[in-house]
């Protein structure tokens, strides 16, 4: 069973069902059988990404701790993020750092009166200030919307949730900026129905209003909007709820920026309906005009899905079912699109060490590839639970909930410049004492992975990642499952 770190925050009131929140177990059916040497196949894997942990978030006083938010790249090129704990009052921080991990700076510590426990991505305004939300604290203890300068010298609470009748509470995600400069967001609680709202306000804090109230825990229009919204190319807002809908497993919704036209585009059906549940990660619009997202559970293996649909709600398709083994499972965050059109995301669990993966797939679901399996060791993170960032240098940046030198999470970089990656060279393969061993070498500092399958007709994305690491010289992989089954095929490459 997975071990959940105590710093990880589920929405208040959303943890009551062990059925909908149980961690999955990696049963025997998830493991690929071992092979004898006579049945193995060794080949290089096309290089996809080079992994680097650029910052290990240790928990000394005054530093960040807890859950790390998705990252923002500012107009100054620096990365900005927040932590749900740590800082002078252990109530969360805002921090900045360079894309190489240098110049880590604590910008602001939350103190309860100015908010606490921030979880969402920051947003940069036209004048260079950062905007964000806290899920708790503030004048009413229900969270805030704030504005802060990049050096932390100027901080303003723009809105204290719970300040007006029927107001929302507990915003778990960041804000989205409309074409008119207005800020939009969701709260996971509060409102006239008590199960969440969609709200808006101007960048100076004026004009705050609730645009939509979700009604009823099992309401047909959805309840508890846990993930953030996206502004579509048609000018409408699109989002998801964690519960409610026709099957009680969450919905996809559309809403005009003036609050009109609310519509449910899809009600999630879970594994019984060959669908996912619940959509914890936010939506994104790809260059083909379709919306894409992930579900944490559900799908054919009940360990999550990637789905896509048109903005009018037609064409809903599960484009990928996670396996829950070395290929990853339980994607907590949403997706991003790279410059070449591929979709990138993370799974919180699965992978070679069952500590999560970073993956890539095409918009039609083909080409699924694990780019990195997290291990949780000092040089690596574990359990990525925040959406990735595509930075100006073309690399992907993200955060992990655990792992690193202090087991308090990391900030990592995935370089997608495959031209600089040299395929590993096989040095030797042998069987000693009935155990298969493989030796290979690559450039020092370059990452590698070993994959296996029992079915050569499967695409590479369906192969199981057995291990990954970083070259410091020749590497050796020993398969302890060799004697268990007589038919396993191997590939090694960089990643």
C-alpha positions as CSV (number, residue, x, y, z in Angstrom):
1,X,0.0,0.0,0.0
2,X,1.2,3.5,-0.7
3,X,2.3,5.7,2.1
4,X,0.8,9.1,2.0
5,X,2.8,12.0,3.4
6,X,1.1,13.9,6.1
7,X,1.7,17.2,4.4
8,X,-0.5,16.2,1.5
9,X,-3.8,18.0,1.6
10,X,-7.1,16.5,0.4
11,X,-10.0,18.9,0.3
12,X,-11.9,19.2,3.5
13,X,-14.9,16.9,3.5
14,X,-13.7,14.9,0.5
15,X,-12.0,12.1,2.4
16,X,-15.0,10.3,3.7
17,X,-15.2,7.6,1.2
18,X,-12.6,4.9,1.3
19,X,-14.0,3.6,-1.9
20,X,-13.2,6.7,-3.9
21,X,-10.0,7.6,-2.1
22,X,-8.3,4.2,-1.5
23,X,-4.7,3.9,-2.7
24,X,-4.3,1.2,-5.3
25,X,-2.3,-2.0,-4.6
26,X,0.2,-3.4,-7.1
27,X,-1.0,-6.9,-7.2
28,X,0.7,-9.8,-9.0
29,X,-1.2,-9.2,-12.1
30,X,0.7,-5.9,-12.7
31,X,4.1,-7.5,-12.8
32,X,5.7,-8.6,-16.0
33,X,7.1,-12.2,-16.0
34,X,10.8,-12.7,-16.0
35,X,12.7,-14.3,-18.9
36,X,15.6,-16.6,-19.6
37,X,18.6,-15.2,-21.5
38,X,17.7,-17.2,-24.5
39,X,14.4,-15.3,-24.9
40,X,15.6,-11.7,-24.2
41,X,15.9,-8.9,-26.8
42,X,18.3,-6.0,-26.2
43,X,17.9,-2.8,-28.1
44,X,18.3,0.9,-27.6
45,X,15.3,3.1,-26.7
46,X,14.9,6.4,-28.6
47,X,16.1,9.2,-26.3
48,X,13.2,11.3,-24.9
49,X,14.3,13.4,-21.9
50,X,17.2,14.0,-19.6
51,X,16.3,14.3,-15.9
52,X,17.9,16.7,-13.4
53,X,16.8,17.5,-9.8
54,X,17.6,21.2,-9.7
55,X,16.5,21.8,-6.1
56,X,15.9,19.6,-3.1
57,X,13.5,21.3,-0.7
58,X,14.8,20.6,2.8
59,X,12.7,21.6,5.8
60,X,14.9,23.8,8.0
61,X,13.1,26.8,9.7
62,X,12.2,29.5,7.3
63,X,12.4,27.2,4.3
64,X,9.6,25.8,2.1
65,X,8.0,22.5,3.2
66,X,4.8,20.6,2.7
67,X,3.1,20.4,-0.7
68,X,4.8,22.3,-3.5
69,X,2.6,24.2,-6.0
70,X,3.0,24.0,-9.8
71,X,5.7,26.5,-11.0
72,X,5.3,29.8,-12.9
73,X,8.1,31.3,-15.1
74,X,8.0,35.0,-14.7
75,X,8.7,37.6,-17.3
76,X,12.2,37.9,-15.7
77,X,12.9,34.3,-16.6
78,X,12.9,33.1,-12.9
79,X,10.7,30.3,-11.6
80,X,8.2,31.1,-8.8
81,X,6.2,28.7,-6.7
82,X,4.6,28.2,-3.3
83,X,4.7,25.7,-0.5
84,X,1.8,24.7,1.7
85,X,3.9,24.7,4.9
86,X,7.3,26.0,6.0
87,X,8.3,29.6,6.5
88,X,8.5,31.6,9.7
89,X,5.0,30.4,10.9
90,X,5.0,27.0,9.1
91,X,1.9,28.1,7.2
92,X,3.5,28.2,3.7
93,X,5.8,30.3,1.6
94,X,6.3,32.0,-1.8
95,X,9.7,31.3,-3.3
96,X,11.7,32.0,-6.4
97,X,14.7,30.4,-8.1
98,X,16.7,30.3,-11.3
99,X,15.9,27.6,-13.9
100,X,19.2,25.9,-13.0
101,X,18.2,25.7,-9.3
102,X,20.5,28.6,-8.3
103,X,19.5,31.6,-6.2
104,X,16.7,30.0,-4.3
105,X,15.0,32.8,-2.4
106,X,12.2,32.8,0.1
107,X,10.0,35.7,-0.9
108,X,7.3,35.7,1.7
109,X,6.0,33.6,4.6
110,X,2.3,33.3,5.3
111,X,1.2,34.2,8.8
112,X,-2.5,33.2,8.9
113,X,-3.8,36.8,8.9
114,X,-2.5,37.1,5.3
115,X,-3.5,33.6,4.4
116,X,-2.1,30.1,4.8
117,X,-1.7,26.8,3.0
118,X,-1.3,27.9,-0.6
119,X,-1.6,25.1,-3.1
120,X,-2.3,26.6,-6.6
121,X,0.0,28.0,-9.3
122,X,0.9,31.7,-9.2
123,X,-0.2,34.1,-12.1
124,X,1.8,37.1,-13.3
125,X,-0.1,40.3,-14.1
126,X,0.7,42.8,-16.8
127,X,2.6,45.0,-14.3
128,X,4.8,42.1,-13.1
129,X,3.1,41.4,-9.8
130,X,2.2,37.8,-8.8
131,X,-1.4,36.8,-8.0
132,X,-2.5,33.7,-6.2
133,X,-4.8,32.1,-3.6
134,X,-4.4,30.5,-0.2
135,X,-6.8,27.7,0.8
136,X,-7.0,28.8,4.4
137,X,-6.3,31.8,6.7
138,X,-7.2,35.4,6.1
139,X,-9.8,37.4,8.0
140,X,-12.4,34.6,8.0
141,X,-10.1,31.6,7.9
142,X,-11.6,30.6,4.6
143,X,-8.7,31.5,2.3
144,X,-7.7,34.6,0.3
145,X,-6.8,36.0,-3.1
146,X,-3.6,38.0,-2.9
147,X,-1.2,40.2,-4.9
148,X,2.5,40.3,-4.2
149,X,5.6,41.9,-5.8
150,X,8.3,39.5,-6.9
151,X,10.6,40.7,-4.1
152,X,7.9,40.3,-1.5
153,X,8.1,44.0,-0.5
154,X,4.5,44.7,-1.4
155,X,1.7,42.3,-0.4
156,X,-2.0,42.9,-0.6
157,X,-5.0,40.7,0.3
158,X,-7.4,41.4,-2.5
159,X,-10.2,39.3,-1.1
160,X,-11.0,37.4,2.1
161,X,-13.3,34.5,1.4
162,X,-16.4,34.4,3.6
163,X,-16.7,38.2,3.6
164,X,-20.1,38.3,1.9
165,X,-23.2,36.1,2.3
166,X,-23.0,33.1,0.1
167,X,-19.3,33.5,-0.6
168,X,-17.1,30.6,-1.5
169,X,-14.3,29.1,0.7
170,X,-11.2,27.1,0.4
171,X,-9.7,27.8,-3.1
172,X,-7.3,24.9,-3.8
173,X,-6.1,26.2,-7.1
174,X,-4.7,29.3,-8.8
175,X,-6.3,31.9,-11.0
176,X,-6.9,32.3,-14.7
177,X,-6.8,35.7,-16.4
178,X,-9.4,36.6,-19.0
179,X,-8.7,38.5,-22.2
180,X,-10.2,41.5,-20.4
181,X,-7.7,41.2,-17.5
182,X,-10.3,40.0,-15.0
183,X,-9.2,37.1,-12.7
184,X,-11.3,34.0,-12.4
185,X,-11.1,31.1,-10.0
186,X,-12.9,28.3,-8.1
187,X,-13.5,27.5,-4.5
188,X,-13.9,23.9,-3.4
189,X,-16.4,24.9,-0.6
190,X,-18.9,27.5,0.3
191,X,-21.4,29.3,-1.9
192,X,-25.1,29.1,-1.6
193,X,-25.0,25.4,-2.0
194,X,-22.0,24.8,0.3
195,X,-20.1,22.7,-2.3
196,X,-18.1,25.3,-4.2
197,X,-18.2,28.4,-6.5
198,X,-16.8,30.0,-9.6
199,X,-15.8,33.7,-8.9
200,X,-14.2,36.7,-10.5
201,X,-12.5,39.9,-9.4
202,X,-10.4,42.6,-11.0
203,X,-6.6,42.8,-10.5
204,X,-7.0,45.6,-7.9
205,X,-9.5,43.5,-5.9
206,X,-12.6,45.4,-7.0
207,X,-15.6,43.8,-8.7
208,X,-15.6,40.6,-6.8
209,X,-18.6,38.4,-7.5
210,X,-19.7,34.8,-7.4
211,X,-20.5,33.8,-11.0
212,X,-21.8,30.3,-10.2
213,X,-22.8,28.3,-7.2
214,X,-22.6,24.5,-7.2
215,X,-25.5,22.8,-5.4
216,X,-25.7,19.5,-3.6
217,X,-23.0,17.0,-2.8
218,X,-24.5,14.7,-5.5
219,X,-25.9,17.5,-7.6
220,X,-26.4,16.7,-11.3
221,X,-24.3,19.8,-12.2
222,X,-21.3,18.7,-10.2
223,X,-19.9,19.7,-6.8
224,X,-16.5,20.5,-5.2
225,X,-14.5,22.0,-8.1
226,X,-11.1,20.9,-6.9
227,X,-9.1,21.6,-10.0
228,X,-8.5,24.9,-11.8
229,X,-10.2,26.3,-14.9
230,X,-8.8,27.0,-18.3
231,X,-9.9,29.9,-20.6
232,X,-10.7,28.4,-23.9
233,X,-9.9,29.9,-27.3
234,X,-13.6,30.7,-27.7
235,X,-13.5,32.9,-24.6
236,X,-15.4,30.5,-22.3
237,X,-14.2,29.0,-19.0
238,X,-13.9,25.2,-18.7
239,X,-13.4,23.2,-15.6
240,X,-14.1,20.0,-13.6
241,X,-15.7,19.0,-10.4
242,X,-14.6,16.2,-8.1
243,X,-18.1,14.9,-7.3
244,X,-21.7,15.2,-8.6
245,X,-23.0,14.7,-12.0
246,X,-25.1,11.9,-13.4
247,X,-22.9,9.2,-11.7
248,X,-21.7,11.1,-8.7
249,X,-18.1,10.9,-10.0
250,X,-17.5,14.4,-11.2
251,X,-18.2,16.5,-14.3
252,X,-16.7,18.6,-17.0
253,X,-18.4,22.0,-17.3
254,X,-18.4,25.1,-19.4
255,X,-19.3,28.6,-18.2
256,X,-19.3,32.1,-19.9
257,X,-17.2,34.7,-18.2
258,X,-20.3,36.6,-17.2
259,X,-21.6,33.6,-15.3
260,X,-24.2,32.6,-17.9
261,X,-24.5,29.4,-20.0
262,X,-23.4,26.9,-17.4
263,X,-23.4,23.4,-19.0
264,X,-22.3,20.0,-18.1
265,X,-20.2,18.6,-21.0
266,X,-19.5,15.2,-19.5
267,X,-20.4,13.2,-16.4
268,X,-17.6,10.8,-15.5
269,X,-18.7,7.2,-15.2
270,X,-15.8,5.4,-13.6
271,X,-14.4,1.9,-14.6
272,X,-17.9,0.4,-14.8
273,X,-18.5,2.8,-17.7
274,X,-15.0,2.4,-19.2
275,X,-14.3,5.9,-18.0
276,X,-12.2,7.7,-15.4
277,X,-13.0,9.1,-11.9
278,X,-12.4,11.7,-10.4
279,X,-10.8,14.5,-12.5
280,X,-8.4,16.0,-9.9
281,X,-6.1,17.6,-12.5
282,X,-7.1,20.7,-14.4
283,X,-8.0,20.9,-18.1
284,X,-5.8,22.3,-20.9
285,X,-6.6,23.2,-24.5
286,X,-4.3,21.7,-27.1
287,X,-3.3,23.2,-30.5
288,X,-5.9,21.0,-32.2
289,X,-8.6,22.9,-30.2
290,X,-9.5,19.9,-28.0
291,X,-9.6,19.8,-24.2
292,X,-7.5,17.2,-22.4
293,X,-7.2,16.1,-18.8
294,X,-6.6,13.3,-16.4
295,X,-8.5,11.3,-13.8
296,X,-6.9,9.9,-10.7
297,X,-8.8,6.6,-10.7
298,X,-11.0,4.8,-13.2
299,X,-10.2,3.4,-16.6
300,X,-9.7,-0.3,-17.4
301,X,-7.3,-0.7,-14.5
302,X,-8.9,1.8,-12.1
303,X,-5.6,3.6,-11.7
304,X,-6.4,6.6,-13.9
305,X,-6.9,7.9,-17.5
306,X,-6.1,10.6,-20.0
307,X,-9.1,11.9,-21.8
308,X,-10.0,14.3,-24.5
309,X,-13.1,16.0,-25.9
310,X,-14.2,18.9,-28.1
311,X,-15.2,22.2,-26.4
312,X,-18.9,21.6,-27.3
313,X,-18.7,18.3,-25.3
314,X,-18.7,16.0,-28.3
315,X,-16.1,13.4,-29.1
316,X,-15.3,12.5,-25.5
317,X,-12.6,9.7,-25.6
318,X,-10.4,8.0,-23.1
319,X,-7.1,8.2,-25.0
320,X,-5.0,6.3,-22.4
321,X,-5.6,3.9,-19.6
322,X,-2.8,3.8,-17.0
323,X,-1.6,0.3,-16.0
324,X,-0.4,1.1,-12.4
325,X,2.8,-0.8,-12.8
326,X,6.2,0.5,-14.2
327,X,4.3,2.6,-16.6
328,X,2.7,4.8,-13.9
329,X,-0.7,5.2,-12.3
330,X,-2.8,7.7,-10.4
331,X,-2.2,11.0,-12.3
332,X,-3.0,13.7,-9.8
333,X,-2.2,16.7,-12.0
334,X,-3.3,17.8,-15.5
335,X,-1.3,18.0,-18.7
336,X,0.8,20.4,-20.7
337,X,1.6,20.5,-24.4
338,X,5.2,20.7,-25.7
339,X,6.5,22.6,-28.7
340,X,6.3,19.5,-30.9
341,X,2.7,18.9,-30.0
342,X,3.1,16.0,-27.5
343,X,1.2,16.0,-24.1
344,X,3.3,15.7,-21.0
345,X,2.2,14.9,-17.4
346,X,3.0,13.0,-14.3
347,X,1.6,10.1,-12.3
348,X,1.8,10.1,-8.5
349,X,2.5,6.4,-8.2
350,X,3.8,3.6,-10.4
351,X,7.1,3.5,-12.3
352,X,10.2,1.5,-11.5
353,X,10.1,2.3,-7.7
354,X,6.3,3.0,-7.4
355,X,7.1,6.6,-6.6
356,X,5.6,8.2,-9.7
357,X,6.6,8.9,-13.3
358,X,6.8,11.7,-15.9
359,X,5.3,10.7,-19.2
360,X,4.6,11.7,-22.8
361,X,1.9,10.7,-25.3
362,X,0.4,12.0,-28.5
363,X,-3.0,13.8,-28.6
364,X,-4.5,10.6,-30.0
365,X,-3.2,8.5,-27.2
366,X,-0.4,6.8,-29.2
367,X,3.3,6.9,-28.3
368,X,2.9,6.7,-24.6
369,X,6.4,6.8,-23.0
370,X,7.7,7.0,-19.5
371,X,10.3,9.7,-19.5
372,X,11.4,9.3,-15.9
373,X,10.6,7.0,-13.0
374,X,11.0,8.8,-9.6
375,X,12.8,6.9,-6.9
376,X,12.7,9.0,-3.8
377,X,16.4,8.9,-3.2
378,X,18.4,11.9,-2.1
379,X,19.1,12.9,-5.7
380,X,15.6,12.4,-6.9
381,X,12.0,13.2,-5.9
382,X,8.9,11.1,-5.3
383,X,5.2,11.4,-5.9
384,X,4.8,14.3,-8.3
385,X,1.5,15.9,-7.6
386,X,1.6,19.3,-9.4
387,X,1.2,20.1,-13.1
388,X,4.3,20.6,-15.2
389,X,5.6,23.9,-16.6
390,X,6.9,24.2,-20.2
391,X,9.6,26.9,-19.8
392,X,11.1,29.3,-22.3
393,X,14.1,27.0,-22.7
394,X,11.8,24.2,-23.9
395,X,12.4,22.1,-20.8
396,X,9.7,20.8,-18.4
397,X,9.9,21.8,-14.8
398,X,7.9,20.3,-11.9
399,X,7.7,19.5,-8.2
400,X,7.4,16.4,-6.1
401,X,5.6,15.9,-2.8
402,X,8.3,13.8,-1.3
403,X,11.9,12.6,-1.9
404,X,15.0,14.6,-2.1
405,X,17.7,14.9,0.5
406,X,15.2,15.8,3.3
407,X,12.3,13.8,1.9
408,X,10.4,17.1,1.7
409,X,10.1,17.3,-2.0
410,X,12.1,18.5,-5.0
411,X,12.0,20.8,-8.0
412,X,13.1,19.0,-11.1
413,X,13.9,19.7,-14.8
414,X,13.2,17.4,-17.8
415,X,15.3,18.4,-20.8
416,X,13.7,17.4,-24.1
417,X,16.7,18.2,-26.2
418,X,17.3,14.7,-27.5
419,X,20.1,15.8,-29.9
420,X,22.4,16.0,-26.9
421,X,21.6,12.5,-25.7
422,X,23.8,9.5,-26.7
423,X,22.2,6.0,-26.8
424,X,23.7,3.7,-24.2
425,X,26.0,0.9,-25.5
426,X,25.5,-2.7,-24.4
427,X,28.7,-4.1,-22.9
428,X,27.7,-7.6,-21.9
429,X,24.7,-9.8,-21.2
430,X,24.9,-13.0,-19.3
431,X,23.2,-15.4,-16.8
432,X,25.0,-16.1,-13.5
433,X,23.4,-18.6,-11.1
434,X,20.2,-18.5,-13.1
435,X,19.9,-14.7,-12.8
436,X,20.0,-12.5,-15.9
437,X,22.5,-9.6,-15.9
438,X,23.0,-6.8,-18.3
439,X,25.9,-4.3,-18.4
440,X,25.9,-1.1,-20.5
441,X,27.5,2.3,-20.5
442,X,26.7,5.9,-21.6
443,X,28.0,9.5,-21.0
444,X,28.6,10.4,-17.4
445,X,25.7,12.4,-16.0
446,X,23.2,11.1,-18.6
447,X,20.1,9.2,-17.3
448,X,19.1,5.7,-18.4
449,X,16.3,3.2,-18.0
450,X,15.8,-0.5,-18.5
451,X,12.4,-1.7,-19.8
452,X,10.9,-5.2,-20.3
453,X,7.8,-6.9,-21.8
454,X,6.6,-10.4,-22.4
455,X,4.8,-9.4,-25.7
456,X,6.9,-7.8,-28.5
457,X,3.7,-6.7,-30.3
458,X,3.1,-4.1,-27.6
459,X,4.1,-0.5,-28.2
460,X,7.1,0.8,-26.2
461,X,4.8,2.9,-24.0
462,X,3.3,-0.4,-22.7
463,X,6.7,-1.9,-21.7
464,X,7.4,-1.9,-18.0
465,X,10.2,0.3,-16.6
466,X,12.3,-1.9,-14.4
467,X,14.9,0.6,-13.2
468,X,16.4,4.0,-14.1
469,X,19.5,5.8,-13.0
470,X,22.3,8.2,-14.0
471,X,25.6,7.1,-15.5
472,X,28.7,7.5,-13.4
473,X,30.4,4.8,-15.4
474,X,29.4,1.4,-16.7
475,X,26.1,0.3,-15.2
476,X,24.8,-3.2,-14.4
477,X,21.2,-4.3,-14.2
478,X,20.4,-7.6,-12.4
479,X,16.8,-9.0,-12.8
480,X,15.9,-10.9,-9.6
481,X,12.7,-12.3,-11.4
482,X,14.7,-14.3,-14.0
483,X,13.8,-17.7,-12.7
484,X,10.1,-17.0,-12.2
485,X,9.0,-17.0,-15.8
486,X,10.8,-18.0,-19.0
487,X,9.9,-15.2,-21.5
488,X,10.9,-11.6,-21.0
489,X,12.3,-9.2,-23.5
490,X,14.5,-6.2,-22.5
491,X,15.4,-2.8,-23.9
492,X,17.8,-0.2,-22.5
493,X,18.2,3.4,-23.4
494,X,18.1,7.0,-22.3
495,X,15.7,8.5,-21.0
